[in-house]
């Protein structure tokens, strides 16, 4: 009886072992440790409570927050804005993204996004959404990517603003966003960290230490918040709320013991 069962037990054991191996997935690689290489320093309006920053061509758009002080500006980087519109109090402006002739601007806790004419900045319509609005960017397909202060990135239709999906990044308080292809760069609120995220999976592929840009922070200044990819380059413009400067930078691999490359 024993010998008749042995040929059955061993194959079953082999199958179980093989099945266990097949079901085991390798852990994703650790995020790349990165820092910023400063290429140029530009002036920034110290009254600008930066909530959104994005280039469209050579025009830099900036969304400025705070109730009673919220505005949207457009013009050359490092110069006085060519166009500016104020939001009526008590609206609190947040992230923006530009899609050709139109742009979307979030509000924080007011419950709607504002679609605007990207040339005149005139308001076209308001579209309600649930929860808070923090950061916003768009992918080459036009799909919007939005943060709300949680660990989730929400995808939205660029015409209707309807939710089409989401991914969880695993790090809370994602704030201002910048899309570059399928990659999303996200400020982490109240830190000097920028995350590089694969929007398809939500995996963090890089952690960029930008804390050295404003150390020590001067009285009256606030946190890093503003990432704008410079079209046609691998460079970015970064700044913070109420900062006196914007920095043209590259994101580069960190060296052991370094917190920042370049000056």
Secondary structure as GFF3:
##gff-version 3
##sequence-region A 1 263
A	DSSP	alpha_helix	2	22	.	.	.	ID=ss1
A	DSSP	beta_strand	32	43	.	.	.	ID=ss2
A	DSSP	beta_strand	50	56	.	.	.	ID=ss3
A	DSSP	beta_strand	59	64	.	.	.	ID=ss4
A	DSSP	beta_strand	71	75	.	.	.	ID=ss5
A	DSSP	beta_strand	83	86	.	.	.	ID=ss6
A	DSSP	beta_strand	93	99	.	.	.	ID=ss7
A	DSSP	beta_strand	102	107	.	.	.	ID=ss8
A	DSSP	beta_strand	112	117	.	.	.	ID=ss9
A	DSSP	beta_strand	123	128	.	.	.	ID=ss10
A	DSSP	beta_strand	136	138	.	.	.	ID=ss11
A	DSSP	beta_strand	144	147	.	.	.	ID=ss12
A	DSSP	beta_strand	152	156	.	.	.	ID=ss13
A	DSSP	beta_strand	163	168	.	.	.	ID=ss14
A	DSSP	beta_strand	174	180	.	.	.	ID=ss15
A	DSSP	beta_strand	183	188	.	.	.	ID=ss16
A	DSSP	beta_strand	193	198	.	.	.	ID=ss17
A	DSSP	beta_strand	204	209	.	.	.	ID=ss18
A	DSSP	three_ten_helix	211	214	.	.	.	ID=ss19
A	DSSP	beta_strand	224	229	.	.	.	ID=ss20
A	DSSP	beta_strand	236	240	.	.	.	ID=ss21
A	DSSP	beta_strand	245	253	.	.	.	ID=ss22
###
